[in-house]
Amino acid sequence: MQYKMLVLDMDDTLLRDDHAISDLNKKAILEAQAKGVYVVLASGRPTIAMIEYAKELQLDVNDSYIISFNGAIITKVKENLDFFEQKLTVEQIHDLYDYSVKMNTDIITYLDNEIISETDSEYIEVEKEITKMVHRKVANFKEYVNRPSVKCILLQNPDYLKTVEEDLKATMPHLSVAMSKPFFLEAAQQGIDKAASLSLLAEKLGIHQNEIIAVGNAGNDLTMIQYAGLGVWVNNVTPELRDKADVIVASNNNDGVAEVITRYILN
């Protein structure tokens, strides 16, 4: 199979634990693009927290795209132009806030390239570190969030949040719900996930799903792993997902992305 698109999750997949792209991964990605393969970053991250990585990998030079907010936005890197966006309504965000209070979790959303919450927590600190975004702590979440936003994240310790995940899916089946990290439970508009946006992008570029490789490590990657012609986990994949991909490669800290490119694109 001659693959035409390589789709990469970022945190814990492409990026090492220090949030950097290894030299070997970068070299392989540039070589894949030199062969005419589209490289697409697909992350739960906000767009603003992906752009510099995309430019480091020359996605702008190569007319490629990023899928941010778990599929809620697709952006052409060169022009920084969104060609797809789907948001939660204010009512849905407020319902999620009420649910978070009931379930004793923290909740964040995003407005004007800032993280919005009523609370502080160690898990919000993780999001701040990952995204480098300003955290605006507000006195009243529902009063402040008075317009649509692309997603919300519920945050709590992993053991408890796993039970919240199942309850939220049952309580709000009209939303797309997935874990991106063990302490991040993400909620977006119905039908929004990485596979749905990847399908839109592939159609735009005239690429069949069998010509796509997708690489990830967590629950919010599962739909694109199952959609792609070749679905790949890095070795640090969430344990219960290990059997749900075609291939497992080295971990995010051991150049798993470069291994995929070498095996399936360069060779």
Summary of the structure (lengths in Angstrom):
residues: 267
radius of gyration: 17.7
end to end distance: 11.0
largest distance: 55.9
contacts: 942
relative contact order: 0.17
helix: 43%
strand: 26%
